[in-house]
């Protein structure tokens, strides 16, 4: 075969179960996105198609008999965050039953509680802010030591955190 002639290829159309003759250029353009998806699915364990059957692939994984679950994860599966706390993806989804007014009332209540706490207990307010920022117990103790001086250490910070949160809980529930 001379070099100036273009090699003719065939594309398999799975829906009609027919082979269609095409040029090399069309063949590559047709299969390039399919090959990319195929490789990605294989890498993620979602394609278990044997090598002898790769020509069947048309990148419609949902209808393919060789499609596997792979490394997909359930919304209920526990996942660990950077702090070592476990949560599930379903916990991160927005609640469709919540409405804007409930969120606004909660935000205003939190601001009111923090303002009241700032007047009564500045250290307590700062502890709440650090908790909301996601600081660890050690980071809370270090920050309080820098800002308020004194002997702030982790166990004291944990003790004060429990006190402050207990006071807020009582205040929210209407217990004095």
Protein Blocks (a to p, Z undefined) as FASTA:
>chain_A
ZZkbccddddddfklopacdddfklmmmmmmmmmmmmmmmmmnopaccdfklmmmpgoia
klpckbcfkjadcfklccddfkopacdfklmpccfkbcfklmmmmmmmmmmmmmmmmmmm
mmlmmmmmmmmnopafklmmmmmmmmngpjddfklmmmmmmmmmmmmmmmmnopZZ
